[in-house]
Amino acid sequence: MEKVDPDGDGDAHFVTASKDSVTGPGITIFDVRADLRPDPLPGIGDLVGGAGPVYPGHAGQKQIEVIEFHAAN
């Protein structure tokens, strides 16, 4: 998770680890647009989940461009 939005577009990115991954071996990356960004942001150990299509990120990584996102702490 990122507390600061480096490019200023208001989105948030979450990198999660689990045995079942979507975007890479052992990890899933969620790209959460500004209007779906939770406030406050979830932290380490909080449960998050999202759904949406998988697209390449700016560095060539796969990430989920979420259309639905939920967080529980």
C-alpha positions, 0 to 999 in steps of 0.5 A: 500500500502507498500512503503518498500518491507519487503521480498525483492522480489520486489512485492507490496501489496495494501489493498482497501476498498469498498462495493464490495469486493473480498478477504474479507468483505469490503476489497480487497487485491492485490499482485502485482508482481515486473514486474507489480509494478507501479512507483510511487506507488499509495497512499491513495485515488488513484484508483487502480484495478486489475485482477487475481486468488485469493489465500491464502496469507502468513497469510491465508488471501485471496489475488488477485495474479494480472496478470493485474494491473492499478492505477490512481491518 
